[in-house]
Amino acid sequence: SCEDATEALMNDPNQLPLFEATDNCDEDLDYTVSAVLTSGGCIGAWHRVWTATDDCNNSSQFEQTVVMYDSIAPTFVYFPADTTIAVNSFCDANYSIEVTGGQPLAEDNCDVCFDQNLEYSYVETTTVDCGDDATSGSRTIIRTWTVVDQCGNAYSQDQVISLVDITAPVFNEELPQDTTLE
């Protein structure tokens, strides 16, 4: 996993299998490893050079490549809540991202060792609850947020925004007085 592939861990000779060497005069060899991040795989690959050194400063090297694949989608650590907004006298409402809780925030399992540059996007679909069309009356907007990491792993979640018409109609003219019919 990406958590096991940080630079510090890749340069630690105790991380991942220790490649043991033998020496004719020294039973307690010293081991070091040097790691360089290269391209390959998705998210990358570590090229590690293991060195075994004996007491007389004789050494041998072994090269290892650790290819990492990220198959885990990012997750939201902050997600804006569903919200209800009353429409104004023009049957409109401001339901911009800033007004409805802001953009979500996500993290990815590979953030611990790589700058993921997560990409956020959203699409909106509108359902008319009452009224003539999607610009009048009460309506529900489903804002589907998606976050994608650099390996193409995606996660989506819906935010529900309800625009409600809570204003009763008003007569535009003076109404006649009450009358009695006989």
C-alpha positions in Angstrom: 0.0 0.0 0.0 1.0 3.6 -0.4 1.4 3.9 3.4 4.3 1.4 3.2 6.0 3.3 0.4 7.0 6.6 2.0 10.5 7.9 1.2 11.6 7.2 4.8 10.4 3.6 4.7 11.8 2.9 1.3 15.3 4.0 2.6 15.0 1.9 5.7 16.7 -1.5 5.3 14.2 -3.0 7.7 11.3 -2.2 5.4 10.1 -4.9 3.0 12.0 -8.1 2.8 15.6 -7.9 3.8 17.8 -9.5 1.2 20.4 -11.4 3.2 24.0 -11.8 2.0 26.6 -14.2 3.3 30.3 -13.6 3.8 33.1 -16.0 4.4 34.6 -14.0 7.3 31.7 -11.9 8.7 28.4 -13.3 10.0 27.0 -9.9 11.0 26.9 -7.9 7.8 25.8 -4.2 7.7 23.0 -3.4 5.4 22.0 -0.1 3.8 19.4 0.7 1.1 19.1 3.8 -1.1 15.8 4.4 -2.8 14.8 6.7 -5.7 11.3 7.3 -6.9 10.8 6.7 -10.6 7.9 6.6 -13.0 6.1 3.4 -13.7 3.0 1.8 -12.3 0.4 4.1 -11.1 1.5 6.0 -8.8 5.2 5.3 -9.4 8.0 2.9 -8.6 10.9 2.9 -6.2 14.2 1.8 -7.4 16.1 0.5 -4.4 19.8 -0.4 -4.2 20.6 -2.7 -1.3 24.3 -2.8 -0.1 25.7 -5.5 2.2 29.1 -4.6 3.8 31.4 -6.7 5.8 33.9 -5.7 8.5 36.7 -5.3 6.0 34.6 -2.8 4.0 33.9 -5.2 1.1 30.4 -4.7 -0.3 27.9 -6.2 -2.7 24.8 -4.6 -4.1 21.4 -5.9 -5.2 18.8 -3.8 -7.0 15.1 -4.0 -6.4 12.1 -2.3 -8.0 9.0 -1.8 -6.0 6.1 -0.9 -8.3 3.1 0.7 -6.6 -0.5 0.5 -7.9 -3.2 2.6 -6.3 -6.6 1.0 -6.7 -8.3 2.8 -3.8 -10.5 5.8 -4.5 -10.2 9.0 -2.4 -12.8 9.7 0.2 -14.4 12.9 1.4 -13.3 14.1 4.8 -15.6 17.1 4.6 -18.8 17.1 2.6 -21.4 19.9 2.5 -24.7 19.1 4.1 -28.0 18.8 2.3 -29.8 22.2 2.5 -33.2 23.8 1.9 -33.4 27.4 0.6 -36.6 29.5 0.2 -37.0 31.1 -3.2 -37.4 34.8 -3.4 -40.2 36.9 -4.9 -38.8 36.2 -8.4 -39.0 32.4 -7.7 -35.2 32.2 -7.7 -32.6 31.5 -5.0 -28.9 31.7 -4.7 -27.7 28.1 -4.4 -24.0 28.7 -5.3 -21.3 26.5 -3.9 -20.3 29.1 -1.4 -23.9 29.4 -0.1 -24.6 25.7 0.1 -21.6 24.7 2.2 -18.6 25.1 -0.1 -16.6 22.5 -1.9 -16.0 19.1 -0.3 -12.5 18.1 0.8 -11.1 14.7 0.1 -8.0 12.7 1.0 -6.4 9.8 -0.6 -4.6 6.8 0.8 -1.5 7.7 -1.3 -1.4 11.3 0.1 1.1 10.0 2.7 3.8 9.7 0.2 2.7 11.6 -2.9 1.1 14.9 -3.7 -2.1 13.5 -5.2 -3.4 16.7 -6.9 -7.0 15.5 -6.5 -9.5 16.7 -9.1 -13.0 17.8 -8.0 -16.0 18.2 -10.3 -19.7 18.3 -10.0 -22.8 17.9 -12.2 -26.3 19.1 -11.3 -29.7 17.6 -12.1 -32.9 19.4 -11.4 -36.3 17.9 -10.6 -39.4 20.0 -10.5 -41.4 19.4 -7.3 -44.2 21.9 -8.1 -44.4 24.6 -10.7 -44.3 24.9 -14.5 -40.6 24.2 -15.1 -37.1 24.0 -13.6 -37.0 27.8 -13.0 -40.2 28.3 -11.1 -41.9 26.8 -8.0 -40.2 24.3 -5.7 -37.4 22.1 -7.1 -34.7 19.8 -6.0 -31.1 20.1 -7.3 -28.9 17.0 -6.9 -25.3 18.2 -7.0 -23.2 15.1 -7.6 -19.6 15.8 -6.5 -16.8 13.6 -7.8 -13.2 13.4 -6.7 -10.6 11.6 -8.8 -7.0 10.8 -7.9 -4.1 10.7 -10.4 -4.6 7.0 -11.0 -8.2 7.5 -12.1 -9.8 6.2 -8.9 -13.0 8.1 -8.4 -15.6 8.6 -5.6 -18.9 10.4 -6.0 -21.5 11.6 -3.4 -24.8 13.5 -3.8 -25.6 16.8 -2.1 -29.4 17.6 -2.1 -30.4 21.2 -2.5 -34.1 21.9 -2.1 -35.5 25.2 -3.4 -38.9 25.7 -1.9 -41.7 28.2 -2.7 -43.2 29.0 0.7 -45.0 32.2 -0.4 -48.8 32.0 -0.9 -50.3 33.9 -3.9 -51.4 37.5 -3.4 -54.4 39.1 -5.1 -53.3 42.0 -7.3 -56.5 44.0 -7.0 -59.1 45.1 -4.4 -61.5 42.3 -3.8 -65.3 42.9 -3.6 -67.0 43.2 -0.3 -68.8 40.2 1.2 -72.2 39.9 -0.2 -75.4 38.1 0.7 -77.5 36.4 -2.0 -81.1 35.7 -1.4 
